[in-house]
Amino acid sequence: MSGEADLLRRLRAMAQAPAARGLADDVALLPTLGQQLILTTDTLAEGVHYRADDPPETVGWKLAAVNLSDLAAKGAAPVACLLNYALSGDAGWDEAFLDGMARALRSFGMPLIGGDTVALPAGAPRMLSLTALGEVPEGQRVPSRAGARPGDRLFVSGPVGDAGAGLALLMDGATEPPELIRAYRVPMPHLTLGQSLAPGAHAMMDVSDGLLIDAARMAEASDCAIEIDHVPLSEAYAALRGESVEARLAAATAGDDYVLLAALAPQQEPIRGLIEVGRCKEGEGLSLRLNGRSVPLPARLGYEHG
């Protein structure tokens, strides 16, 4: 495949939904009667959000997955997406990227309905952007970062730290254990769980930059304090890094986990698969207790741009 025309040919083959208008118009027409429309967009920058030597099909998957994770945190069902794509000048890379993205879109039922293409100067880092649209039934609450209340229990939908450990392994030239590498390259959005949690969650978001920094953001938005007293680790992570306080701090600040972080009322029965990690309290800010003792917060709570 070479050039914009060939790229558009592939994209038109993927964009079969009526709303796409055959990618022959500047807009997509999407009926939303009886629904709340949820929109989100994410950009992956080469050298920032993925490594230049990451397989392009995993980059395509990841671009779709990080947007789907945002929809999951609102309890939204995917409706459609728009791709803004920077042609790389490498036809094989572009083809493999689209294969990976198409696989994710099929897996989670999110059709491509439009977007834009540009050409970058030779050698420029790739910039890849996707806008996702989801829907929530009219009248159903859409949780935000705000809304957590003192007394709420805080849960995540899976262990943290695997993706950060996978990235560290790649930076050291290692390729094992494969489940940690895969966690970094091929995140899995928790869509079904998000749809089940959203109606009753006081606050919910996905953990993209690290458990500690995202919990601090929820505390600030909700005007309450949050105490983290557990950092759940996978078996693969614990086998590699151990289960010390230092290992848990590394896991809680690494980012790229894309698990859900939810504040639930204390009397609410948690859905199967959730892991309790803390609680909301009166006051403000974030605190940390591990192994029954107070632990000073690290200087870096997680990933921040700039």
VENNORBEL-V562038 format. One record per backbone hydrogen bond with DSSP energy under -0.5 kcal/mol. NH is the residue of the N-H (numbers start at 0). CO is the residue of the C=O. E is the energy in kcal/mol with one decimal. If there is no record, write none. Layout:
BEGIN
{{NH,CO,E} {NH,CO,E}}
END
This chain:
BEGIN
{{5,1,-0.8} {6,2,-1.8} {7,3,-2.9} {8,4,-1.8} {9,5,-1.9} {10,6,-2.5} {11,7,-2.9} {12,8,-1.7} {13,9,-1.3} {14,10,-2.1} {15,13,-1.5} {19,16,-2.0} {20,17,-1.6} {22,19,-1.9} {23,20,-1.9} {28,18,-1.2} {29,27,-0.7} {34,31,-2.0} {35,135,-3.3} {36,34,-0.6} {37,133,-3.8} {39,131,-2.3} {41,129,-2.2} {43,127,-3.2} {44,42,-0.5} {45,125,-2.6} {46,49,-2.9} {47,44,-2.2} {48,44,-2.8} {49,44,-1.0} {53,50,-1.9} {57,54,-1.3} {58,54,-1.3} {59,55,-2.2} {60,56,-1.9} {61,57,-2.6} {62,58,-2.3} {63,59,-1.5} {64,60,-2.7} {65,61,-2.6} {66,62,-1.0} {67,63,-2.3} {68,64,-2.1} {69,65,-1.1} {70,66,-1.7} {71,67,-2.5} {72,68,-1.7} {73,70,-1.4} {74,71,-1.4} {75,70,-2.4} {76,134,-2.5} {78,132,-3.2} {79,132,-1.6} {80,110,-1.7} {81,130,-2.7} {82,113,-2.4} {83,128,-3.2} {84,82,-0.6} {84,115,-2.9} {85,126,-0.6} {86,84,-0.7} {86,117,-3.3} {90,88,-0.6} {93,89,-2.4} {94,90,-2.4} {95,91,-2.2} {96,92,-2.7} {97,93,-2.3} {98,94,-1.9} {99,95,-2.2} {100,96,-2.5} {101,97,-2.8} {102,98,-1.9} {103,99,-1.8} {104,100,-2.6} {105,101,-2.4} {106,102,-2.2} {107,103,-1.8} {108,104,-0.7} {108,105,-0.6} {109,104,-2.3} {110,78,-0.6} {112,80,-3.0} {113,80,-0.7} {115,82,-2.2} {117,84,-2.2} {119,86,-1.3} {123,120,-2.2} {127,43,-2.4} {128,83,-2.3} {129,41,-2.4} {130,81,-3.0} {131,39,-3.0} {131,129,-0.5} {132,79,-3.1} {133,37,-3.4} {134,76,-2.2} {135,35,-2.1} {137,33,-1.8} {139,136,-2.1} {142,140,-0.6} {143,145,-0.7} {147,144,-0.5} {150,279,-3.0} {151,148,-2.5} {152,263,-2.7} {153,277,-2.6} {154,261,-2.7} {155,274,-2.4} {156,259,-1.3} {159,231,-2.4} {164,160,-2.3} {165,161,-2.5} {166,162,-2.5} {167,163,-2.1} {168,164,-2.2} {169,165,-2.2} {170,166,-2.3} {171,167,-1.3} {172,169,-1.5} {173,168,-2.8} {179,176,-1.0} {180,176,-1.4} {181,177,-2.7} {182,178,-1.5} {183,179,-1.4} {184,180,-2.2} {185,181,-3.5} {188,186,-0.6} {190,188,-1.2} {193,189,-2.1} {194,190,-2.2} {195,191,-1.6} {196,192,-2.3} {197,193,-2.6} {198,194,-0.5} {199,196,-1.4} {200,196,-1.3} {200,197,-0.5} {201,262,-2.4} {202,262,-1.0} {203,143,-2.1} {204,260,-1.8} {206,258,-3.3} {207,205,-1.0} {211,251,-2.4} {212,300,-1.1} {213,209,-2.4} {214,210,-2.2} {215,211,-2.2} {216,212,-1.7} {217,213,-2.0} {218,214,-2.4} {219,215,-2.3} {220,216,-2.6} {221,217,-2.2} {222,218,-0.8} {222,219,-0.7} {223,218,-2.0} {224,280,-2.7} {225,284,-2.3} {226,278,-2.7} {227,225,-0.5} {227,286,-2.6} {228,226,-0.5} {228,276,-2.6} {229,276,-1.4} {231,229,-0.5} {237,233,-2.6} {238,234,-2.4} {239,235,-1.4} {240,236,-3.4} {241,236,-0.6} {241,237,-1.8} {247,243,-2.2} {248,244,-2.5} {249,245,-2.1} {250,246,-1.9} {251,247,-2.3} {252,248,-0.8} {252,249,-0.6} {253,250,-0.7} {255,207,-3.5} {257,206,-3.1} {258,206,-0.6} {260,204,-3.2} {261,154,-2.7} {262,202,-2.6} {263,152,-2.9} {263,261,-0.6} {267,264,-1.7} {269,267,-0.5} {273,270,-1.9} {274,155,-2.9} {276,153,-2.9} {277,153,-1.3} {278,226,-2.1} {279,151,-2.7} {280,224,-3.1} {284,223,-0.6} {286,225,-2.1} {288,227,-3.0} {289,292,-2.3} {292,289,-1.6} {294,287,-2.9} {300,298,-0.6} {302,208,-2.8}}
END
